[in-house]
Amino acid sequence: MLQDLAALTPPLVVCAAFLIGVGWLLRREMAPRRRARRNAAADPADGAARPRRERREHT
């Protein structure tokens, strides 16, 4: 039984590292938009000068 679990350990470690990396990458890439949105909400006079253009997703 323990040998079976030992055989699964390397793939599970790689899978966990991959998922952590994907989460880190997504968080880093989304951060500028979140930061800009938070700053625009804090200072409405600055954001009112020009409307924000929404990004379109390609389907």
C-alpha positions in Angstrom: 0.0 0.0 0.0 2.7 2.5 0.9 4.6 1.6 -2.3 1.6 2.6 -4.3 1.4 5.9 -2.5 5.1 6.5 -3.0 4.7 5.9 -6.7 2.1 8.6 -6.9 4.0 11.2 -4.9 6.1 12.7 -7.8 3.2 13.2 -10.1 1.2 14.8 -7.3 4.0 17.2 -6.5 4.3 18.2 -10.1 0.6 18.7 -10.4 0.5 20.8 -7.2 3.4 22.9 -8.4 1.7 23.4 -11.8 -1.6 24.5 -10.2 0.3 26.9 -7.9 2.1 28.3 -10.9 -1.1 28.8 -12.9 -2.7 30.5 -9.9 0.3 32.8 -9.4 0.4 33.7 -13.1 -3.3 34.5 -13.3 -3.1 36.6 -10.1 -0.1 38.5 -11.4 -1.7 39.1 -14.8 -5.1 40.2 -13.4 -3.5 42.5 -10.7 -2.9 45.6 -13.0 -6.6 45.7 -13.8 -7.7 45.2 -10.2 -5.3 47.9 -9.1 -6.5 50.3 -11.8 -10.1 49.6 -10.9 -9.4 50.2 -7.3 -7.6 53.5 -8.0 -10.4 54.7 -10.3 -12.9 54.0 -7.6 -10.9 55.9 -5.0 -10.6 59.0 -7.3 -13.8 59.3 -9.3 -12.8 62.7 -10.8 -9.9 61.2 -12.6 -11.9 58.3 -14.1 -14.8 60.6 -15.2 -12.6 62.4 -17.7 -12.4 59.4 -20.0 -14.7 56.4 -20.1 -13.2 53.0 -19.6 -13.1 50.7 -22.6 -14.1 47.2 -21.9 -12.1 44.3 -23.3 -13.9 41.9 -25.7 -13.4 38.2 -25.5 -13.0 36.3 -28.7 -15.4 33.4 -29.0 
